[in-house]
Amino acid sequence: MDIGGGSTEVIVFQGNKKVLSRSCEVGTVRLLNEETQNPAPAKVLIKNLESWCQQLLADGGISTLPVQVFGTGGNVRRMGKLRKNVLKQKNKNIITQNEIAQLYQLLLPLSVADRIQKFGFKKDRAEVIVHALRIFFTIVTQCKVEQI
């Protein structure tokens, strides 16, 4: 799974075989832009993401839950660093559903400037990290994923 600025990419494997690859037009910058203009369309994007997750499970023939998810990209790497440095966990290579929620609640009330100052984010990451956490949380809850 890779949460990008404009979309979310998911590739489903069963064993070593790729079963399907899907892209959903919900990304961090897209969500940021929608929320900046009007929170209502952003809620619609999240609802669309929830439906997309259910369809992804059906299309992939995934009947055994929970599924295992691997994340790639800058957002998931930053989440891992936050897990280690802020939540004081030893391993930065995994993150649980509960930890994603904790980080979301911690970062949500902070301004972009506060995220930069307190956590050393670059400006572009500080702008989108909350949206990345929201997208990850939506996917892990909908797909019954215990950890990434």
Protein Blocks (a to p, Z undefined) as FASTA:
>chain_A
ZZdfkbccddddehjbcfbdcddfbdfklmmmmmmmomklmmmmmmmmmmmmmmmmmmno
pabdcdddddedjklmmmmmmmmmmnopablkbccfklmmmmmmmmmmpcfklmmmmnop
afklmmmmmmmmmmmmmmmmmnopabZZ
